[in-house]
Amino acid sequence: MLRVAAFVALAFLWFMSAAMAYADERSAELVKSFQSFCIPGPPEFAALDAKATRMKLPLIDDQNGMPLAHTKSWLVTLNSGTHALIAGEAHGPKLDVAGCSIGAKDADGEQMKQELIGAMKLGSPLVENTTSNGASRVMTWKYAEDVSLMLADETPHKAPGILLTLIRQTKRNR
């Protein structure tokens, strides 16, 4: 009986360490994917669309219903799983907004936050809030003059899921 208990304890410890290693690997792969798609320059819809097309990424969705806004998403496959790559742009009378995001339903928000801070040398977020309904946490960093970095996750619900976004807002020239 003691041998069975010891085996069960060892198996549990192995499972937990393997699960933790996988989660860390997942976060690291997601941050690297984000950096390769979204960080090389300011987010530009046409450039992201062209890159995804060249890479032959499967299209998930293309929302071009409004004349001043367009979003498109693709499926990206990594060793640790899949995630969505999302490009978007909107044009208003005073402001143009462009964004590049990745979203993963299985990523741990706290591990993503720590991996992102370490990999991109960000420091603590400027703002960290929980949404009014308590479902999500949103963290924001200033990345450049007109560029912000946002990480939204489901940590308050102790559930997986993240959306990591680079947003550029520029005033329109009149």
C-alpha positions in Angstrom: 0.0 0.0 0.0 2.8 2.4 0.8 4.4 1.7 -2.6 1.1 2.5 -4.3 0.8 5.8 -2.4 4.4 6.7 -3.2 3.8 5.9 -6.9 0.6 8.0 -6.9 2.4 10.9 -5.2 5.3 10.7 -7.7 3.0 10.5 -10.7 1.0 13.5 -9.4 4.3 15.5 -8.9 5.4 14.6 -12.4 2.0 15.5 -13.9 2.0 18.9 -12.1 5.6 19.7 -13.2 4.8 18.7 -16.8 1.7 20.8 -16.8 3.6 23.8 -15.4 6.4 23.4 -18.0 3.8 23.2 -20.8 2.1 26.4 -19.6 5.4 28.2 -19.4 6.4 26.9 -22.9 2.9 28.0 -24.2 3.4 31.5 -22.8 6.9 31.8 -24.3 5.7 30.6 -27.7 2.8 33.0 -27.7 5.0 36.0 -26.8 7.5 35.0 -29.5 4.6 34.7 -32.0 3.3 38.1 -31.0 6.7 39.7 -31.3 7.2 38.2 -34.8 3.8 39.4 -36.1 3.1 42.6 -34.2 6.4 44.1 -32.9 8.7 44.5 -36.0 7.0 47.9 -36.7 3.9 49.8 -35.9 0.7 47.8 -36.6 -0.4 48.3 -40.2 -3.3 46.3 -41.5 -2.1 45.9 -45.1 1.3 44.7 -44.0 -0.1 42.1 -41.6 -2.6 41.0 -44.2 0.2 40.5 -46.8 2.4 38.6 -44.2 -0.5 36.2 -43.3 -1.2 35.7 -47.0 2.4 34.9 -47.8 2.5 32.5 -44.9 -0.7 30.9 -46.2 -2.3 31.1 -42.7 -5.9 29.8 -42.7 -8.4 32.7 -42.6 -10.8 32.6 -39.7 -12.8 35.8 -40.3 -12.9 38.9 -42.4 -15.1 41.7 -41.2 -15.2 44.5 -43.8 -18.9 45.6 -43.3 -18.3 49.2 -42.5 -16.5 51.6 -44.8 -14.2 52.9 -42.1 -13.3 49.7 -40.2 -11.8 46.3 -41.2 -10.7 43.4 -39.1 -9.3 40.1 -40.2 -8.1 37.0 -38.3 -6.1 33.9 -39.1 -5.2 30.7 -37.4 -1.6 30.3 -36.3 -0.3 26.8 -35.4 2.6 26.5 -32.9 4.2 23.5 -31.3 2.2 24.2 -28.1 -1.2 24.7 -29.8 -3.1 27.2 -32.0 -4.0 30.9 -31.6 -5.6 33.6 -33.6 -3.7 36.4 -35.2 -6.0 39.5 -35.6 -5.3 42.7 -37.6 -7.7 45.6 -37.4 -8.0 49.2 -38.5 -10.5 52.0 -38.1 -10.7 55.5 -39.4 -12.6 58.3 -37.7 -12.9 62.0 -38.3 -10.2 62.8 -35.7 -8.3 59.5 -35.2 -6.9 56.5 -37.0 -6.5 53.3 -35.1 -4.5 50.2 -36.1 -4.0 47.1 -34.1 -2.3 43.7 -34.1 -3.4 41.0 -31.6 -3.1 37.4 -30.7 -5.7 35.5 -28.8 -5.5 32.1 -27.2 -8.3 30.4 -25.3 -5.9 28.1 -23.4 -3.2 30.6 -22.2 -2.8 31.4 -18.6 -3.1 35.2 -18.1 -0.6 35.5 -15.2 2.0 33.5 -16.9 1.5 35.5 -20.1 1.9 38.7 -18.1 5.2 37.5 -16.6 6.6 36.2 -19.9 5.6 39.4 -21.7 7.3 41.6 -19.0 10.4 39.5 -19.1 10.7 39.0 -22.9 9.9 42.6 -23.8 11.5 44.3 -20.7 8.3 46.2 -19.9 8.2 46.6 -16.2 4.9 46.8 -14.4 1.8 47.9 -16.3 0.9 51.5 -16.2 -2.7 50.5 -15.6 -4.2 47.2 -14.4 -7.9 47.0 -13.9 -10.7 44.4 -13.6 -13.7 44.9 -15.9 -16.9 46.2 -14.3 -18.5 42.8 -14.4 -15.4 41.2 -12.8 -14.8 38.8 -15.6 -11.6 40.0 -17.0 -8.4 41.8 -16.1 -6.9 44.4 -18.5 -3.3 45.6 -18.3 -1.8 48.5 -20.4 1.8 49.5 -21.1 2.9 52.5 -23.1 5.1 51.0 -25.8 6.0 54.0 -28.0 4.8 57.6 -28.5 1.4 56.7 -30.1 1.5 52.9 -29.4 0.0 51.0 -26.4 0.3 47.4 -25.4 -2.7 45.7 -23.8 -3.1 42.3 -22.2 -6.6 41.1 -21.3 -7.1 37.8 -19.6 -9.6 35.8 -17.6 -7.6 35.7 -14.3 -10.4 37.0 -12.1 -12.4 34.0 -13.0 -9.4 31.7 -12.7 -10.0 30.7 -16.3 -7.6 30.5 -19.2 -7.8 32.9 -22.1 -5.8 35.9 -23.3 -5.9 38.7 -25.9 -2.6 40.5 -26.4 -2.9 43.7 -28.5 -0.6 46.4 -29.9 -2.6 49.5 -30.7 -1.5 52.6 -32.5 -3.6 55.7 -32.4 -2.8 58.6 -34.6 -4.5 61.9 -35.0 -5.8 62.6 -38.5 -4.4 65.5 -40.4 -7.1 67.9 -41.4 
